[in-house]
Amino acid sequence: MPTFLIWKRGRGFTLIELLVVIAIIAILIGLLLPAVQKVREAAARSQSQNNLKQMTLALHNCNDTYGKLPCAAGTFPAGNTSWAPAPHGTLQYFLLPFMEQQNIYNNIGGWSWNCPNMVVKTFVAPGDPSMPGNYLTWGNRGATSYAANAFVFGDAQGNLGYWTGQWQGGSIPNGDGGYARIPATIPDGTSNTIAFGERFCVCQNTYQHIWGEDGQPRNQFNPYVWVEDLPIFNANYNTNCDPQRYGTFSPAGVMVSLMDGSVRLVTSGISQNTWVDALLPNDGLPLGSDW
């Protein structure tokens, strides 16, 4: 006699039950996303901190090799008349041999901006929202999220106004060969003087790249800061950023490296006077308690 199997159909979810499950999942995701975002921001800050440290340690290696540092943009080392490596460039370009980037350094001729499609990841901050996806900016040149403190290094003309005029007893040489030295031109102390800081790669349709030194000092392409104004905190690169000033990628603050190789986060609580004291290498003033 044949055997018949009878399958009993289980009860399915009702619409209300399904909506409740979806609502619970949405709440859990909402709770999880801020935590994930914080982890990502912390990882970005950590990478930026490492980049700034590597750049500053390269300064010390360069100083040990040549007995001085390149200016923010100019000729280095003194007497270099070769076509390649380029005798004229930015501080960032001349640091390449001390950052395991000798091949890029050797293959750029004339001026450091003769280098389309050259990207150096150490010069890119992962938290920079303005950074192009291919890490290239104006003219397909390597982008950067960091700017040097020109009050330490000088600009292409060896001139930053009244303050740097005191470096050489009132007489400033031009930028050929560089003139900043560790520790001689930083009497305030390497642990009290800013070397590099974060700055938007793209700021209201202006761009900075690591090779920006077209002979016109202090233009939108130069990867250095030459003003004493406070960084712009809680900035947006499309609206309230300033290409002449350091700017923040994170509400936590702006990351800077000091000339001794240490890195710190500067928050919006810093005063104008303390910020200026940290920029200037030889004002003879101690940093405020808000540092």
C-alpha positions as CSV (number, residue, x, y, z in Angstrom):
1,M,0.0,0.0,0.0
2,P,1.6,3.4,-1.0
3,T,2.8,5.7,1.7
4,F,1.9,9.4,1.4
5,L,4.1,12.1,2.9
6,I,2.2,15.1,4.1
7,W,4.3,18.3,4.4
8,K,3.1,20.8,6.8
9,R,3.7,24.4,5.7
10,G,5.3,26.5,8.4
11,R,3.9,29.9,9.3
12,G,5.8,32.8,7.5
13,F,6.6,36.3,8.8
14,T,3.9,38.8,8.9
15,L,4.5,42.2,7.4
16,I,4.6,43.8,10.8
17,E,7.2,41.3,12.0
18,L,9.3,41.9,8.9
19,L,9.2,45.7,9.5
20,V,10.2,45.3,13.1
21,V,13.3,43.2,12.0
22,I,14.2,45.8,9.4
23,A,13.9,48.6,12.0
24,I,16.1,46.7,14.5
25,I,18.8,46.2,11.8
26,A,18.6,49.9,10.8
27,I,19.1,50.9,14.5
28,L,22.1,48.6,14.8
29,I,23.7,50.0,11.7
30,G,23.1,53.5,12.9
31,L,24.9,52.6,16.1
32,L,27.7,50.9,14.3
33,L,28.5,53.6,11.7
34,P,29.8,56.3,14.0
35,A,32.1,53.8,15.6
36,V,33.4,52.7,12.2
37,Q,33.8,56.4,11.2
38,K,35.9,57.1,14.3
39,V,38.1,54.1,13.6
40,R,38.7,55.3,10.1
41,E,39.5,58.8,11.3
42,A,41.9,57.5,13.9
43,A,43.6,55.3,11.2
44,A,43.9,58.4,8.9
45,R,45.4,60.5,11.7
46,S,47.8,57.7,12.5
47,Q,49.0,57.5,8.9
48,S,49.2,61.3,8.6
49,Q,51.3,61.4,11.8
50,N,53.7,58.8,10.3
51,N,54.0,60.8,7.0
52,L,54.8,64.0,8.8
53,K,57.4,62.2,11.0
54,Q,59.1,60.6,7.9
55,M,59.3,64.0,6.2
56,T,60.8,65.6,9.2
57,L,63.3,62.8,9.8
58,A,64.4,63.3,6.2
59,L,65.2,66.9,7.0
60,H,67.7,65.7,9.6
61,N,69.3,63.3,7.2
62,C,69.6,66.0,4.6
63,N,71.1,68.4,7.2
64,D,73.6,65.7,8.2
65,T,74.6,65.2,4.6
66,Y,74.9,68.8,3.4
67,G,75.2,70.7,6.7
68,K,72.1,72.8,5.8
69,L,68.6,72.5,4.4
70,P,67.0,73.5,1.1
71,C,64.7,76.5,1.2
72,A,61.0,76.0,0.6
73,A,61.7,76.5,-3.1
74,G,65.0,77.3,-4.8
75,T,68.4,75.8,-5.8
76,F,70.0,73.0,-3.9
77,P,72.7,72.0,-3.3
78,A,74.8,75.0,-4.0
79,G,76.8,74.8,-7.2
80,N,74.6,72.1,-8.8
81,T,74.6,72.8,-12.5
82,S,73.4,69.5,-13.8
83,W,70.2,68.9,-15.8
84,A,69.2,65.9,-13.7
85,P,68.7,65.7,-10.8
86,A,67.0,69.0,-11.1
87,P,69.1,71.8,-9.5
88,H,66.0,73.9,-8.8
89,G,63.0,72.5,-6.9
90,T,60.8,72.5,-3.8
91,L,62.0,71.4,-0.4
92,Q,59.9,68.2,-0.8
93,Y,61.8,67.4,-4.0
94,F,65.2,67.7,-2.4
95,L,64.1,65.4,0.4
96,L,63.3,62.5,-1.9
97,P,66.8,60.8,-1.7
98,F,66.3,60.7,2.1
99,M,62.8,59.1,1.8
100,E,63.8,56.1,-0.3
101,Q,62.7,57.9,-3.5
102,Q,66.1,58.3,-5.2
103,N,64.8,57.1,-8.5
104,I,62.2,59.8,-8.8
105,Y,64.8,62.4,-7.7
106,N,67.3,61.2,-10.3
107,N,64.9,61.3,-13.2
108,I,63.6,64.8,-13.0
109,G,65.6,67.4,-14.9
110,G,65.8,71.2,-14.9
111,W,63.0,72.2,-12.5
112,S,61.2,69.9,-10.1
113,W,57.9,70.7,-11.8
114,N,59.1,68.8,-14.9
115,C,57.6,65.6,-13.4
116,P,54.1,64.8,-14.6
117,N,52.5,61.6,-13.2
118,M,55.0,61.3,-10.3
119,V,53.2,60.4,-7.1
120,V,54.9,60.1,-3.6
121,K,52.4,58.5,-1.2
122,T,54.2,59.9,1.9
123,F,53.1,63.4,0.8
124,V,49.4,62.3,0.7
125,A,47.2,62.5,3.8
126,P,44.6,59.7,3.7
127,G,42.1,62.0,5.5
128,D,42.3,64.8,3.0
129,P,38.8,65.0,1.4
130,S,40.1,67.3,-1.4
131,M,42.7,64.8,-2.6
132,P,42.0,63.6,-6.2
133,G,41.5,59.8,-6.5
134,N,44.6,59.4,-8.7
135,Y,46.8,61.6,-6.4
136,L,47.5,64.0,-9.3
137,T,46.6,67.6,-9.5
138,W,47.4,70.6,-11.8
139,G,49.1,69.3,-15.0
140,N,49.0,65.7,-13.7
141,R,51.6,66.5,-11.1
142,G,51.9,64.7,-7.8
143,A,49.5,66.1,-5.2
144,T,50.3,66.8,-1.5
145,S,48.3,67.4,1.7
146,Y,51.2,69.0,3.6
147,A,53.0,72.3,3.5
148,A,56.4,73.3,4.9
149,N,56.8,76.2,7.3
150,A,58.5,78.8,5.2
151,F,59.5,80.8,8.3
152,V,62.1,78.1,9.0
153,F,63.2,77.4,5.4
154,G,62.7,80.7,3.5
155,D,61.1,81.0,0.1
156,A,62.4,81.1,-3.4
157,Q,63.7,84.7,-2.9
158,G,65.2,84.0,0.4
159,N,62.8,86.6,1.8
160,L,59.8,86.4,4.1
161,G,59.6,90.0,5.3
162,Y,60.8,91.6,8.5
163,W,61.2,88.4,10.6
164,T,63.6,86.3,8.5
165,G,65.6,89.5,8.0
166,Q,67.0,88.8,11.4
167,W,68.5,85.4,10.5
168,Q,71.7,86.8,9.2
169,G,72.0,90.0,11.2
170,G,69.6,91.8,8.9
171,S,71.0,90.4,5.6
172,I,69.3,87.5,3.9
173,P,71.0,85.6,1.1
174,N,69.0,84.4,-1.8
175,G,67.5,80.9,-1.9
176,D,70.4,79.3,-3.8
177,G,71.9,76.5,-1.9
178,G,69.6,76.9,1.1
179,Y,70.6,78.6,4.4
180,A,68.5,77.0,7.2
181,R,70.6,74.8,9.5
182,I,69.8,72.5,12.4
183,P,70.1,73.7,15.1
184,A,71.9,77.0,14.3
185,T,69.0,78.8,12.7
186,I,66.4,77.4,15.1
187,P,67.6,78.9,18.5
188,D,64.1,78.6,19.9
189,G,64.6,74.8,19.8
190,T,63.6,72.1,17.4
191,S,60.9,70.8,19.8
192,N,59.3,74.3,19.7
193,T,59.2,75.0,16.0
194,I,56.8,73.7,13.3
195,A,58.4,72.0,10.3
196,F,55.3,70.7,8.3
197,G,51.6,70.8,8.7
198,E,48.4,69.6,7.0
199,R,46.8,71.7,4.3
200,F,44.1,70.9,1.8
201,C,45.5,69.7,-1.6
202,V,42.6,71.5,-3.4
203,C,41.2,74.6,-1.9
204,Q,38.4,76.6,-3.6
205,N,39.8,75.8,-7.1
206,T,43.5,76.4,-6.1
207,Y,45.9,73.5,-6.0
208,Q,49.2,72.6,-4.4
209,H,51.6,70.0,-5.6
210,I,54.9,68.7,-4.4
211,W,56.8,70.2,-7.3
212,G,55.2,73.7,-7.3
213,E,58.0,76.2,-7.8
214,D,57.6,77.9,-11.1
215,G,59.7,80.8,-10.1
216,Q,56.9,82.9,-8.8
217,P,57.1,82.8,-5.0
218,R,54.1,82.3,-2.8
219,N,51.6,81.3,-5.5
220,Q,48.8,78.7,-5.3
221,F,51.1,75.8,-6.3
222,N,53.7,76.3,-3.6
223,P,53.7,73.5,-1.0
224,Y,54.6,75.9,1.9
225,V,52.9,78.3,4.2
226,W,54.2,81.9,4.6
227,V,51.5,83.6,6.7
228,E,51.2,83.8,10.5
229,D,47.4,83.3,10.5
230,L,45.9,80.5,12.6
231,P,44.9,77.3,10.8
232,I,41.3,77.1,9.7
233,F,39.6,74.7,11.9
234,N,36.4,72.8,10.8
235,A,37.2,73.9,7.3
236,N,35.6,72.7,4.1
237,Y,37.8,72.7,1.0
238,N,34.9,74.0,-1.2
239,T,33.8,76.9,1.0
240,N,35.9,78.3,3.8
241,C,39.4,77.1,3.3
242,D,42.4,79.3,2.6
243,P,45.2,78.2,0.3
244,Q,47.7,80.3,2.2
245,R,47.0,78.7,5.6
246,Y,47.1,75.3,7.2
247,G,43.7,73.6,7.4
248,T,42.1,70.7,9.1
249,F,40.8,67.5,7.6
250,S,39.3,66.4,11.0
251,P,37.3,68.1,13.7
252,A,40.0,67.0,16.1
253,G,42.4,69.5,14.8
254,V,45.4,70.0,12.4
255,M,48.4,67.7,12.6
256,V,51.9,69.3,12.5
257,S,55.4,68.0,12.9
258,L,58.1,69.8,14.8
259,M,61.7,70.2,13.8
260,D,62.8,67.5,16.3
261,G,60.7,64.9,14.4
262,S,57.8,64.8,16.9
263,V,54.2,65.2,15.7
264,R,51.3,66.7,17.6
265,L,47.7,67.6,17.0
266,V,46.9,71.3,17.3
267,T,43.4,72.0,18.4
268,S,41.2,75.1,17.9
269,G,41.9,76.2,21.5
270,I,45.4,77.5,20.5
271,S,45.9,81.3,20.7
272,Q,47.2,83.4,17.8
273,N,50.3,84.3,19.9
274,T,51.2,80.7,20.7
275,W,50.7,79.7,17.1
276,V,53.0,82.4,15.8
277,D,55.6,81.5,18.4
278,A,55.5,77.9,17.1
279,L,56.0,79.1,13.5
280,L,58.9,81.4,14.1
281,P,62.2,79.7,14.7
282,N,64.0,82.5,16.5
283,D,61.6,84.9,18.2
284,G,63.0,84.0,21.7
285,L,59.5,83.5,23.2
286,P,58.4,80.4,25.0
287,L,55.3,78.6,23.8
288,G,52.1,79.4,25.7
289,S,50.4,77.0,28.1
290,D,47.8,76.3,25.4
291,W,50.4,74.5,23.2
